């Protein structure tokens, strides 16, 4: 039996796909599902985001997000604080 190779998507094709839950990342032509965070991780995010924003937002130098898709250098990844 002959197995076909999985289709490798371009970054542009990946970005046109609907978002998935959990989110997926695009690295070197491969779609990689991002693991779902656990409770401790989410709790830390919830505590860090307001603490960071209280320092940086008044100065208008930055803003912390729990997760943010960043696309550059032929990759599309989900960065966390």
SEZA-649936 format. One line per 8 residues: number of its first residue (from 1); their letters; for each residue x negated, y negated, z of C-alpha. Coordinates in Angstrom, 3 decimals, padded with zeros to 6 digits. Each point is the difference from the previous one (the first is absolute). Example, Ala and Ser with C-alpha at 12.3 -4.5 7.8 and 13.67 -1.06 7.14 Angstrom:
BEGIN
1> AS> -012.300 004.500 007.800  -001.370 -003.440 -000.660;
END
This chain:
BEGIN
1> XXXXXXXX> 000.000 000.000 000.000  -001.355 -003.401 -000.971  000.287 -002.782 002.552  000.278 -003.538 -001.248  -002.115 -002.699 001.571  001.930 -002.551 002.054  000.448 -003.271 -001.892  -002.391 -002.674 001.181;
9> XXXXXXXX> 001.767 -003.335 000.277  -001.549 -003.352 -000.676  000.135 -002.600 002.747  002.572 -001.937 -002.033  002.225 003.102 -000.276  -000.323 000.645 003.739  001.015 -003.573 000.868  003.176 000.370 -002.105;
17> XXXXXXXX> 001.142 003.040 002.013  002.577 -000.554 002.764  -001.414 -000.192 003.527  000.093 003.260 001.933  000.386 000.760 003.695  -002.552 000.595 001.277  -001.842 -002.356 -002.328  -002.548 001.303 -002.477;
25> XXXXXXXX> -003.394 -001.377 -000.908  -001.787 000.107 -003.356  -003.690 000.958 -000.008  -002.037 001.091 -003.018  003.065 000.960 -002.054  001.544 002.032 002.815  003.126 -000.742 002.007  -000.606 000.710 003.675;
33> XXXXXXXX> 002.882 000.012 002.515  -000.825 -002.122 003.036  000.572 001.918 003.243  002.776 -001.255 002.250  -001.360 -001.715 003.120  000.714 001.500 003.399  001.493 -001.758 003.029  -003.252 -001.210 001.563;
41> XXXXXXXX> -001.111 -001.530 -003.299  003.320 -001.821 -000.461  -000.042 -001.243 003.591  -003.500 -001.435 -000.451  001.071 -001.728 -003.219  002.964 -001.502 001.828  -002.282 -001.425 002.679  -002.840 -001.165 -002.255;
49> XXXXXXXX> 002.015 -001.838 -002.659  001.543 -002.642 002.308  -003.304 -000.408 001.868  -001.928 -000.619 -003.221  002.681 -002.258 -001.474  000.183 -002.126 003.151  -003.689 -000.833 -000.521  -000.224 -000.439 -003.758;
57> XXXXXXXX> 003.377 -001.319 -001.178  -000.167 -003.379 001.806  -003.319 -000.648 -001.751  001.496 001.215 -003.317  -003.003 002.227 -000.664  001.617 003.442 -000.187  003.049 002.137 000.693  000.010 003.592 001.273;
65> XXXXXXXX> 002.297 002.580 -001.619  000.635 003.570 001.159  -000.669 001.268 -003.537  -000.697 -001.727 -003.297  -000.527 001.446 -003.488  -003.247 -001.303 -001.495  -000.870 000.629 -003.640  -003.544 -000.724 -001.159;
73> XXXXXXXX> -002.963 001.726 -001.601  002.231 002.537 -001.765  001.551 001.158 003.282  003.260 -000.619 001.829  -000.164 000.705 003.720  002.013 -000.781 003.110  -002.102 -001.928 002.491  000.933 -000.189 003.659;
81> X> -000.951 -002.578 002.621;
END
